[in-house]
Amino acid sequence: MRVAGGLVVASMAWRMLNAQQAADGDADQMAQAVTESNVRIRAFYPLTFPLTCGPGSIAVAITVGASLHTPRVTESLVTFSGAVLGMVLIGVLVALTYRYAGRLLRPLGEIGQIVFMRLMAFILLSIGVQILWDGVSALLRSV
């Protein structure tokens, strides 16, 4: 599970890292392609959905959950409680970030936002590689 989850997270980050910005000619084509049905389809699946509720976050949750298991019950309860607290805190941070994203990114400008997104993609790639490496290491130890 860790190997597959790491691959999913790393591939999403790699696509984000190598994403090309739309050229001016592309904007004209995109404007012509916008129809009411396309807008409804895209509105359901916003840009941030795959990172917070999609396969990447599910893979990370499963990987972290699998590593929390310990043989002692009290230790398991403490680690599980810490994981639940962490999920709640991350949920609050994500909600606040989504709520105030426009205000937070406005001072960066367009170029600054592109640089910021590339840095976040690199950090996500690093997390994906770490999850993948942990999974491969565990597999090699079991052989």
VENNOR-V453605 format. One record per pair of residues at least 12 apart in sequence whose ideal C-beta (glycine too) atoms are under 10 Angstrom apart, sorted by the first residue. I is the first residue (numbers start at 0). J is the second residue. If there is no record, write none. Layout:
# VENNOR-V453605
<<I:J> <I:J>>
This chain:
# VENNOR-V453605
<<0:58> <0:61> <0:62> <0:64> <0:65> <0:130> <0:134> <0:137> <1:58> <1:61> <1:62> <1:63> <1:65> <1:66> <1:129> <1:130> <1:131> <1:132> <1:133> <1:134> <1:135> <1:136> <1:137> <1:138> <2:62> <2:130> <2:131> <2:132> <2:133> <2:134> <2:135> <2:136> <2:137> <2:138> <3:54> <3:58> <3:61> <3:62> <3:130> <3:131> <3:134> <4:54> <4:55> <4:57> <4:58> <4:59> <4:60> <4:61> <4:62> <4:63> <4:65> <4:127> <4:130> <4:131> <4:133> <4:134> <5:58> <5:59> <5:62> <5:126> <5:127> <5:128> <5:129> <5:130> <5:131> <5:132> <5:133> <5:134> <5:135> <6:58> <6:127> <6:128> <6:130> <6:131> <6:134> <7:49> <7:53> <7:54> <7:55> <7:56> <7:57> <7:58> <7:59> <7:127> <7:130> <7:131> <8:50> <8:54> <8:55> <8:56> <8:58> <8:59> <8:62> <8:123> <8:124> <8:125> <8:126> <8:127> <8:128> <8:129> <8:130> <8:131> <9:55> <9:123> <9:124> <9:125> <9:126> <9:127> <9:128> <9:129> <9:130> <9:131> <10:54> <10:55> <10:124> <10:127> <11:49> <11:50> <11:53> <11:54> <11:55> <11:58> <11:120> <11:123> <11:124> <11:127> <12:50> <12:55> <12:119> <12:120> <12:121> <12:122> <12:123> <12:124> <12:125> <12:126> <12:127> <12:128> <13:120> <13:121> <13:123> <13:124> <13:127> <14:49> <14:120> <14:124> <15:49> <15:50> <15:116> <15:117> <15:119> <15:120> <15:121> <15:123> <15:124> <16:116> <16:117> <16:118> <16:119> <16:120> <16:121> <16:123> <16:124> <17:117> <17:120> <18:113> <18:116> <18:117> <18:120> <20:109> <20:110> <20:113> <45:97> <47:93> <47:96> <47:97> <47:100> <50:93> <50:119> <50:120> <50:123> <51:89> <51:90> <51:93> <51:94> <51:96> <51:97> <52:93> <55:123> <55:126> <55:127> <55:130> <56:89> <56:93> <58:127> <58:130> <59:123> <59:126> <59:127> <59:130> <60:82> <60:86> <61:130> <62:129> <62:130> <62:131> <62:133> <62:134> <63:78> <63:82> <63:85> <63:86> <63:130> <64:78> <64:79> <64:82> <65:133> <65:134> <65:137> <66:78> <66:82> <66:130> <66:133> <66:137> <67:79> <67:81> <67:82> <103:115> <104:116>>
